[in-house]
Amino acid sequence: MKKVTLILPFLILGLSFILINCTKDKTTAPIVSNFITADCPDTIKFVKDIMPIISDNCTSCHANGQSPQISDYATVSANAEKILNSFTGSNGLPFMPQGGNAVNDSLIQKFKCWISQGKLNN
């Protein structure tokens, strides 16, 4: 009985250590819009990469009265997932830009990467 009493605390400690370490090893790809994972080799810059996409495709309507207003970092960041879903016509949102050409897939990928990288204001 003494051997069991002496071994039990070490057994519990060992199992606890194994379980804690196993959970730390798990990593997941960034998830964007609940279903998209983004593979992003480069850091996406808001001013250099994202704002031109918005300026070319969105601000003609959404900076001039259309809701939501998206003309600066705060408004683009707050609406990023909706904007992405509008570019792709996903999650019940209408395809945007309305009446315009579809946003190029490479630009959509940049937008996905920017979201998955934390929507940095850089």
C-alpha positions as CSV (number, residue, x, y, z in Angstrom):
1,M,0.0,0.0,0.0
2,K,2.9,2.4,0.7
3,K,4.3,1.9,-2.8
4,V,1.0,2.8,-4.4
5,T,0.7,5.9,-2.1
6,L,4.2,7.0,-3.0
7,I,3.9,6.4,-6.8
8,L,0.4,8.0,-7.2
9,P,1.5,11.7,-6.8
10,F,4.4,11.2,-9.3
11,L,2.0,9.5,-11.7
12,I,-0.5,12.3,-11.5
13,L,2.3,14.9,-11.9
14,G,3.7,13.1,-14.9
15,L,0.3,12.8,-16.7
16,S,-0.4,16.5,-16.0
17,F,2.9,17.5,-17.5
18,I,2.2,15.4,-20.6
19,L,-1.3,16.8,-21.1
20,I,-0.2,20.4,-20.7
21,N,2.7,20.1,-23.2
22,C,0.5,18.4,-25.8
23,T,-1.9,21.3,-25.9
24,K,0.9,23.8,-26.4
25,D,2.1,22.0,-29.6
26,K,-1.1,22.5,-31.5
27,T,-1.1,25.3,-34.1
28,T,-3.7,26.4,-36.6
29,A,-3.7,28.4,-39.7
30,P,-5.3,31.9,-39.4
31,I,-9.0,31.8,-40.1
32,V,-10.6,34.6,-42.0
33,S,-14.4,35.1,-42.3
34,N,-15.1,31.8,-40.5
35,F,-14.1,29.6,-43.5
36,I,-11.0,31.0,-45.3
37,T,-7.4,30.3,-44.3
38,A,-4.8,32.6,-45.7
39,D,-1.3,31.7,-46.7
40,C,0.7,34.9,-46.4
41,P,4.3,35.0,-47.3
42,D,4.7,38.8,-46.8
43,T,3.5,41.3,-44.3
44,I,0.6,43.3,-45.8
45,K,0.8,47.1,-45.4
46,F,-2.5,49.0,-44.9
47,V,-1.3,52.2,-46.6
48,K,0.6,50.5,-49.4
49,D,-1.5,47.4,-50.1
50,I,-5.0,47.7,-48.6
51,M,-6.0,51.4,-49.0
52,P,-5.4,51.3,-52.8
53,I,-7.8,48.3,-53.1
54,I,-10.4,50.3,-51.1
55,S,-9.7,53.5,-53.1
56,D,-10.0,51.8,-56.5
57,N,-13.1,49.7,-55.7
58,C,-15.0,51.1,-52.8
59,T,-14.6,54.8,-51.9
60,S,-16.4,56.1,-55.0
61,C,-19.6,55.0,-53.3
62,H,-18.7,54.3,-49.6
63,A,-17.0,57.6,-48.9
64,N,-19.9,59.5,-50.5
65,G,-23.0,58.5,-48.6
66,Q,-23.3,54.7,-49.0
67,S,-23.3,52.7,-45.8
68,P,-20.9,51.6,-44.4
69,Q,-18.6,54.5,-44.8
70,I,-15.1,53.1,-45.6
71,S,-12.6,55.7,-46.2
72,D,-9.9,55.3,-43.6
73,Y,-8.1,52.7,-41.4
74,A,-10.7,52.7,-38.6
75,T,-13.7,52.1,-40.9
76,V,-12.0,49.6,-43.2
77,S,-10.7,47.6,-40.2
78,A,-14.1,47.6,-38.5
79,N,-15.8,46.4,-41.7
80,A,-13.0,44.1,-43.0
81,E,-14.8,40.8,-43.0
82,K,-17.9,42.4,-44.6
83,I,-15.7,44.0,-47.3
84,L,-14.0,40.6,-48.0
85,N,-17.3,38.8,-48.2
86,S,-18.6,41.5,-50.6
87,F,-15.6,41.1,-52.8
88,T,-16.4,37.4,-53.1
89,G,-20.2,37.5,-52.8
90,S,-20.1,35.3,-49.7
91,N,-22.2,35.0,-46.6
92,G,-25.3,36.4,-48.2
93,L,-23.7,39.8,-49.0
94,P,-24.1,41.3,-52.5
95,F,-21.1,41.1,-54.8
96,M,-19.1,44.3,-54.8
97,P,-18.1,46.6,-56.4
98,Q,-21.6,46.9,-57.5
99,G,-21.8,47.5,-61.3
100,G,-18.0,47.3,-61.5
101,N,-15.4,44.7,-62.4
102,A,-14.6,41.9,-59.9
103,V,-11.7,42.6,-57.6
104,N,-8.7,40.6,-58.8
105,D,-8.0,37.3,-56.9
106,S,-4.5,38.4,-56.0
107,L,-5.9,41.6,-54.3
108,I,-8.5,39.5,-52.5
109,Q,-5.7,37.3,-51.2
110,K,-3.8,40.4,-50.0
111,F,-7.0,41.5,-48.2
112,K,-7.3,38.1,-46.6
113,C,-3.7,38.2,-45.5
114,W,-4.1,41.6,-44.0
115,I,-7.1,40.4,-41.9
116,S,-5.3,37.2,-40.8
117,Q,-2.2,39.3,-39.8
118,G,-4.4,41.2,-37.4
119,K,-5.5,44.2,-39.6
120,L,-2.4,46.1,-38.8
121,N,-2.4,49.9,-39.3
122,N,1.0,50.1,-40.9
